Amino acid sequence: MTARISRRVFGRGVLAAGFVSNVLLPEGGHAQEQVAQKPPVPADAEKAAPRRILCFVGGYTQHGPPGGNAGGLTTFEMNPDTGALTHLATYTDIASPSFIALSPDGRFLYAVNEINDYNEEHSGSVTAFAINQASGALTKLNTVASGGADPAHLSVHPSGRYVMVANYTGGTFSLLKVRPDGALGEMTTLIHNSGPRMPDRAADNPPGNFAISDHSSAHPHMIHADPSGRFVLVADAGLDRVYVWRINMQNGRLIPARVPFVPMTPGSAPRHFQFSADGRRLFILCEQDSKVVVADFDPQSGLITPKQTVSSVTAHFHGSTLAAGILLSPDARFLYVSNRLGDSLAVFQIAADGTLTLVDEIWTHADYGRALKFDPTGRYLYVANQRSDSITSFRVDSLTGKINFTWDFTPVGSPTCIEFLTLPPRPE
């Protein structure tokens, strides 16, 4: 077994009317079309009806490393009063949609297919969906090559014109043009990172941490634009670097910034990052040593200037852990981090200068928490727990930033990513 596989394995449609085919039906069940005539809804009543909140969940299917229990791409509806998620549909004609992202206008959804056999080049792929704005149903538009094996992350440029993909095992990242109908078009950029071999563990590990990150080669783990859309950043967990590129919006090509990358602690494996809303502050999460690096970001030059490093586990913690997800609160006063293996969530308070203070650490009540996501109301925080095959939720105290477990478990196979979308009220 290669180091790549061991690193990834370490992390062990339509159901309702109006949804697409490729569905999971109840045992012995049959899809039936039912038509009921109802009187028109008064305009005042329609205005008063609450907007619907949908939750899309991606994860690992049996096809693709490390393999998992997901049935495909799953849609839930959220109860804004209780935070409970109710299953609506599972789109099954997709392989390992381990990371998903919405277009800025909410009309399209894009998913990586974390596989390595899409074509003869052993590439992964990316799938585009249109979202029915009345029902939330997904309609597959197309699937294209990602430009490298096992894509682990993607994002949509703020303009909506490009989908950007990080191919973890392939060591590459790419930009794909978005067509007017939301489908994916030509690949405008494909770049392969290179650099010296880095250690598998960082020197500033938590005591007793046996978990490793694969540093055998380049492993881009996240790609995202800054809020202005001028720059594209790539966190490379294999080379311990965060790269900065300036994007040419006309042709989708990338040009290295004046300082093309900032090095992180050797072995630390920068995984994900979050920008402040004004784009002047950057929070970089390093998975192997479970540290957050706070940096200033110059939106004119793309320069990253680190100024603080803090641990996402308390000083009392000893043992193996790998940090996974990082998320800013809607009001940007707090930062949240998930720790796999340690199965904890860290809560940081953000000072006026951007520096962090750890104010709380709470058990996830599940195993191997990955992605974190606030619902659109900001009252609930959700965690995708890969090994527990569940999503857990926490009620958020907006004054202190602290979170309390709701004791609500949503079963879903091998979840790794969550996205929320608000839709108009359902027609009566």
C-alpha positions in Angstrom: 0.0 0.0 0.0 1.4 3.4 -1.0 1.8 6.4 1.3 -0.9 8.1 -0.7 -3.5 5.4 0.0 -2.6 5.1 3.7 -2.9 8.8 4.1 -6.4 8.9 2.5 -7.6 5.7 4.1 -6.5 7.0 7.5 -9.8 9.0 7.3 -12.1 6.2 7.5 -31.8 10.9 -8.1 -35.1 11.5 -6.7 -37.0 10.3 -3.7 -39.7 12.9 -3.5 -42.0 14.2 -6.4 -40.2 16.6 -8.7 -36.7 15.2 -8.2 -34.4 13.6 -10.8 -34.0 9.9 -11.4 -31.3 7.7 -9.8 -33.0 7.5 -6.5 -33.1 5.5 -3.3 -36.6 4.3 -2.6 -38.0 2.7 0.6 -37.8 -1.1 0.6 -40.5 -2.4 -1.7 -41.5 1.1 -2.6 -42.5 2.5 -6.0 -42.3 6.0 -7.3 -45.8 7.2 -8.2 -46.9 10.4 -9.7 -49.7 12.1 -7.7 -51.5 15.1 -8.9 -53.8 17.1 -6.6 -55.9 20.1 -7.6 -55.6 22.9 -4.9 -57.0 26.4 -4.8 -54.5 29.2 -5.5 -52.6 30.6 -2.5 -53.4 34.2 -1.7 -50.6 36.6 -2.3 -50.4 37.7 1.4 -50.2 34.1 2.6 -47.4 33.3 0.1 -45.4 36.3 1.4 -45.8 35.1 4.9 -44.7 31.5 4.2 -41.2 30.7 5.4 -38.4 30.2 2.9 -37.1 26.7 2.6 -33.5 25.7 3.6 -31.9 22.8 1.8 -28.8 21.0 2.9 -26.7 19.2 0.3 -24.2 16.6 1.7 -21.3 15.0 -0.2 -19.2 12.0 0.8 -17.3 8.9 -0.1 -19.0 6.2 -2.1 -17.6 2.7 -2.6 -15.9 3.9 -5.8 -12.8 5.8 -5.1 -10.2 6.0 -2.3 -10.7 5.5 0.6 -14.1 4.1 -0.3 -17.1 4.7 1.9 -20.8 4.2 2.7 -22.3 7.2 0.9 -25.1 6.5 -1.6 -24.2 9.6 -3.6 -25.1 13.2 -3.2 -27.8 13.6 -0.6 -30.4 16.4 -0.1 -32.0 17.3 3.2 -34.5 20.0 4.3 -33.7 21.9 7.4 -36.2 22.8 10.1 -35.1 26.4 11.0 -36.7 26.1 14.5 -35.1 22.9 15.6 -32.2 22.5 13.2 -33.4 19.0 12.3 -32.5 17.6 8.8 -35.1 15.6 6.9 -34.0 13.4 4.0 -35.5 14.4 0.6 -33.4 12.6 -2.0 -30.1 10.9 -2.9 -28.6 11.4 -6.3 -26.9 8.1 -6.8 -25.3 8.4 -10.3 -22.1 9.9 -9.0 -18.8 8.6 -7.6 -17.4 9.9 -4.3 -18.6 13.6 -4.3 -16.3 14.3 -1.4 -16.4 18.1 -1.9 -19.2 20.3 -3.2 -19.7 24.0 -3.9 -22.6 26.2 -5.0 -22.4 28.9 -7.7 -22.6 32.5 -6.3 -26.2 32.8 -7.5 -27.3 29.4 -6.1 -28.4 28.0 -9.4 -25.7 25.4 -9.9 -23.9 22.9 -7.7 -20.5 21.4 -8.5 -19.0 18.3 -7.1 -15.5 16.7 -7.3 -15.5 13.0 -8.0 -12.6 11.8 -5.8 -11.5 9.0 -8.1 -8.4 8.2 -10.2 -9.9 6.2 -13.1 -12.0 8.7 -15.0 -9.9 8.4 -18.1 -6.6 6.9 -19.4 -4.6 9.6 -17.6 -5.9 8.3 -14.3 -7.7 11.6 -13.6 -10.5 12.4 -11.3 -13.5 14.3 -12.5 -15.9 17.1 -11.7 -19.7 17.0 -12.1 -22.0 20.0 -12.7 -25.7 20.1 -11.6 -28.5 22.6 -12.2 -30.7 23.2 -9.1 -34.5 23.5 -9.6 -35.2 26.7 -7.8 -38.7 25.6 -6.8 -38.0 22.0 -5.6 -34.3 21.9 -5.1 -34.0 18.9 -7.4 -30.7 18.3 -9.1 -30.3 17.8 -12.8 -26.9 16.6 -14.0 -25.4 18.8 -16.7 -22.1 17.1 -17.4 -18.9 15.6 -16.0 -15.4 16.5 -17.1 -11.9 15.5 -16.2 -10.4 17.4 -13.2 -6.8 17.3 -14.5 -5.4 15.0 -11.8 -6.1 12.0 -9.6 -8.3 12.2 -6.5 -9.6 15.8 -6.5 -10.2 16.8 -2.9 -11.5 20.3 -3.2 -13.2 22.7 -5.5 -14.6 26.3 -5.4 -16.4 28.7 -7.7 -14.7 32.0 -8.5 -16.8 34.9 -7.2 -17.6 35.9 -10.8 -19.2 32.5 -11.3 -17.2 32.1 -14.5 -14.6 29.5 -13.4 -14.7 26.3 -11.2 -11.3 25.8 -9.5 -10.2 22.2 -8.6 -7.4 20.9 -6.3 -6.3 17.4 -7.3 -4.7 15.9 -4.1 -3.0 12.8 -5.4 -2.3 14.2 -8.9 -0.4 17.1 -7.4 -2.2 19.6 -9.7 -4.8 22.2 -9.7 -7.0 23.4 -12.5 -9.5 26.0 -13.7 -12.6 25.0 -15.7 -14.6 27.5 -17.6 -18.3 27.7 -16.7 -20.7 27.8 -19.7 -23.8 30.1 -19.7 -26.0 27.1 -18.8 -23.8 26.2 -15.8 -22.2 23.2 -17.5 -18.4 22.8 -17.3 -16.4 23.8 -20.4 -12.8 23.9 -21.4 -9.9 23.7 -18.9 -8.1 27.0 -19.0 -5.3 26.3 -16.5 -3.5 23.1 -15.3 -0.5 23.6 -13.0 1.6 21.0 -11.2 3.3 22.1 -8.1 6.9 21.0 -7.2 9.3 21.4 -4.3 11.5 19.5 -1.9 10.5 16.5 0.1 9.1 17.6 3.4 8.8 15.6 6.7 5.7 13.6 7.4 5.4 15.1 10.9 5.9 18.6 12.2 8.3 19.4 15.0 5.5 21.2 16.9 3.1 18.3 17.0 0.8 17.7 20.0 2.6 15.2 22.4 2.0 11.6 21.3 0.6 12.4 17.9 1.3 9.4 15.6 -0.9 10.6 12.7 1.0 11.6 9.6 0.3 13.7 6.5 1.5 12.5 3.2 4.5 14.6 2.2 5.8 12.3 -0.6 5.0 14.9 -3.2 2.7 17.9 -4.0 -0.8 17.5 -2.6 -3.0 20.6 -3.3 -5.8 20.4 -0.7 -7.7 23.6 -1.2 -8.1 26.2 -3.9 -10.1 29.4 -3.5 -10.1 33.0 -4.6 -9.7 36.0 -2.2 -12.9 38.0 -1.7 -11.9 40.5 -4.4 -11.5 37.7 -7.0 -8.1 39.1 -8.1 -6.1 36.3 -6.6 -6.4 32.5 -6.3 -4.7 30.7 -3.3 -3.7 27.1 -3.2 -2.9 25.3 0.1 -0.5 22.4 -0.7 -0.4 19.9 2.2 2.4 17.9 0.6 4.8 20.8 0.1 3.8 22.8 3.2 3.2 26.0 1.1 0.3 28.3 0.4 0.6 29.5 -3.2 -0.8 32.8 -4.5 -1.7 33.5 -8.1 -3.2 36.4 -9.9 -6.0 35.4 -12.2 -6.6 36.7 -15.7 -10.4 36.9 -16.0 -10.4 37.0 -19.7 -8.7 33.7 -20.4 -8.7 31.9 -17.0 -4.9 31.7 -16.8 -3.0 32.1 -13.6 0.2 34.2 -13.1 2.4 33.9 -10.0 2.0 36.7 -7.5 5.1 38.9 -6.7 5.8 36.5 -3.8 4.5 33.2 -5.3 4.1 31.3 -2.0 4.6 31.4 1.7 6.1 28.4 3.5 4.4 26.9 6.5 6.1 24.9 9.3 7.8 21.8 7.7 5.5 18.8 8.0 2.5 20.9 9.2 0.4 20.2 6.0 -1.6 23.4 5.3 -5.1 22.0 4.5 -7.8 24.7 4.4 -8.1 28.5 4.9 -10.6 31.2 5.5 -10.6 34.8 4.5 -12.1 37.7 6.5 -14.9 39.5 4.6 -12.7 42.4 3.7 -10.0 40.1 2.4 -7.2 41.5 4.6 -6.9 38.6 7.0 -6.3 35.0 6.3 -6.7 32.0 8.7 -4.7 28.9 7.5 -5.4 25.5 9.1 -2.5 23.0 9.2 -3.8 19.5 9.6 -0.7 17.6 10.8 0.2 19.7 13.8 -3.4 21.0 14.3 -2.4 24.6 14.2 -4.1 27.8 12.9 -1.8 30.4 11.3 -3.2 33.9 11.4 -1.8 36.1 8.6 -2.4 39.5 7.0 -3.2 39.5 3.3 -2.5 42.4 1.0 -5.4 42.5 -1.5 -3.3 44.6 -3.9 -0.1 42.5 -4.1 -1.4 39.1 -2.7 1.4 39.1 0.0 0.7 36.8 2.9 2.4 37.9 6.2 1.9 35.3 9.1 1.7 36.9 12.5 0.4 34.2 15.0 0.2 30.4 15.3 -2.2 28.8 17.8 -3.1 25.2 18.5 -6.6 23.9 17.8 -6.4 21.5 20.8 -5.9 22.4 24.4 -2.6 22.1 26.3 -4.2 19.1 28.1 -4.6 17.1 25.0 -2.1 14.3 24.3 -2.4 11.8 21.4 -3.1 11.5 17.7 -5.1 14.2 15.9 -5.5 15.8 12.5 -7.2 19.1 12.1 -9.8 19.1 9.3 -12.3 21.9 8.9 -12.1 25.7 9.5 -15.0 28.1 9.5 -15.7 31.8 10.4 -18.9 32.7 12.2 -21.3 34.9 10.2 -20.4 37.9 12.2 -16.6 37.2 11.9 -16.2 37.3 15.7 -15.4 33.6 16.2 -13.5 30.9 14.4 -14.2 27.2 14.5 -12.0 24.2 13.8 -12.7 20.4 13.7 -10.1 18.0 15.0 -10.3 14.4 13.6 -9.1 11.5 15.8 -9.4 13.9 18.8 -13.1 14.3 17.9 -13.3 17.8 19.1 -14.4 21.3 18.0 -12.3 24.3 18.9 -13.8 27.7 19.4 -11.6 30.8 19.0 -12.5 34.4 19.7 -11.1 36.8 17.2 -9.6 40.1 18.4 -9.7 43.4 16.5 -6.2 42.7 15.1 -7.3 39.2 14.0 -5.3 37.3 16.6 -7.0 34.2 18.2 -7.8 33.1 21.7 -9.1 29.5 22.3 -12.2 29.9 24.4 -13.8 26.5 24.3 -13.3 22.9 23.1 -16.2 20.5 22.8 -16.7 16.8 21.9 -18.3 16.3 18.6 -20.3 13.3 19.9 -19.2 11.4 16.8 -16.1 10.1 15.0 -13.8 11.9 12.5 -15.5 15.2 12.1 -14.6 16.8 8.8 -16.4 19.8 7.3 -18.1 22.5 9.4 -21.0 24.6 8.1 -23.4 27.2 9.6 -27.0 27.1 8.4 -28.2 30.4 6.7 -29.7 31.6 10.0 -26.4 31.3 11.8 -28.1 29.6 14.8 -26.8 26.1 14.1 -23.4 24.6 13.3 -23.2 21.3 11.5 -20.4 18.8 11.4 -19.9 16.0 8.8 -18.6 13.0 10.7 -17.0 10.6 8.2 -16.4 7.5 10.3 -19.7 7.8 12.3 -21.8 8.1 9.1 -23.7 11.0 10.6 -24.1 14.7 10.8 -24.2 16.3 14.2 -25.5 19.8 15.0 -24.8 22.4 17.7 -26.8 25.4 18.8 -24.6 28.6 18.7 -24.5 31.3 21.4 -24.0 34.4 19.2 -22.7 36.4 22.2 -19.9 34.0 23.4 -19.4 31.9 20.3 -19.7 28.7 22.4 -21.8 25.8 21.0 -24.1 23.3 22.7 -24.9 19.9 21.3 -28.5 19.5 20.1 -28.5 15.7 20.5 -29.7 15.5 17.0 -27.9 12.9 14.7 -28.6 12.8 11.0 -27.6 9.4 9.5 -25.8 9.6 6.2 -23.0 7.5 4.8 -19.4 8.8 5.1 -20.2 12.5 4.9 -17.4 14.9 4.2 -18.9 18.2 2.9 -22.0 20.3 3.6 -23.7 23.2 1.6 -26.9 25.1 2.4 -29.2 26.8 0.0 -32.3 28.9 0.8 -35.2 28.5 -1.6 -38.6 30.3 -1.9 -41.5 28.8 0.0 -43.0 25.6 -1.4 -46.1 26.3 -3.5 -49.3 25.2 -1.9 
